[in-house]
Amino acid sequence: MKCIDELRSDLLGNAGELIVMLEDIFDAVYSKFKLHFYQKMFEQIQAQETALTPIETFCVEVIHELGSPTVNEFANFINVTPPNAAYKVSSLLQKGYIEKIQSLDDKREYHLQVTDEYYKYYNLSQNYVHEVVGRMREHLSEEELSVMEHCMTQMVNDMMPEITLPE
């Protein structure tokens, strides 16, 4: 019995094989980045340098990636009620991973920003990105790097419209 990937490939021919290969390689790249981050995060937990739960880790990462969201913007993005988001924010505030900054435009509104404490986590994954890109520089030609940069820029700008990153 043929597996799903083989059936897809038979239906789509060479283009289908390429699509299956791209899906597999994107999945592998994403998995390796994720697993590296989790591995480093657990190393810190074992060293008792952190007190964040996995959910808190995800929440602080979302806050970082959204830029400087309000509690409501954060709640809307993670699709929870504002009180539920406020509970999560309160815990992160107490632990020192985020801070509230009063809006200059509307004094009733506060924006969430990550603190230096967060960057201990962030650097776990960011340092690995730098390491991988450094290896790419060593192993790929300028032309290959240029093509990769072009493809990834198109992915971010045109092929992933569901998520908008702050400038």
C-alpha positions, 0 to 999 in steps of 0.5 A: 500500500502506498503512503500518502506522500507517494500518492501525492507524488504520483498525482502531481508528477515531478512538481509533486515530488518537489512539493513533498521534498519542500514540505519535508525540509521545511518541517525538518528545519522548523523541528530542529530550531524548535528542538534546539530551543527546547533543549536549551530551555530545559538546560536552564530549567535544570540549572534553576535559572528560570521560573517560566512554565511552557505556556508562559514561555509561549506567551512572552515569545508572542508578546516579543514578536508582536512588538509592543502589544496592548493586553487586548491585542495580545488576547486577540492574537492568542484568541483568549478573553482579556481577563485570561490574557490579563492573568497570563500578563500578571504572572509574567510581570511578577516574574520580571519577563515583561513590563507595562509601558503607558501609551503616550497617545492614550494614558489609559492604555498600556503596552507590553514589552519584554525585559532583559530577563526575557532576552536570556530566553530569546538568546537561546534561539537567536544565538542558534540562528546566528550559528546556523547562518554562519555555517551557511556562509561557510558552506554556500556560495554567494549566489546560493545565499542570495537565492535563499535570501530572496526565497525566504524574503518572498515567504515572509512577505508574500506567502505567509499573510496570516501573520503580520510582524511589526516592522 
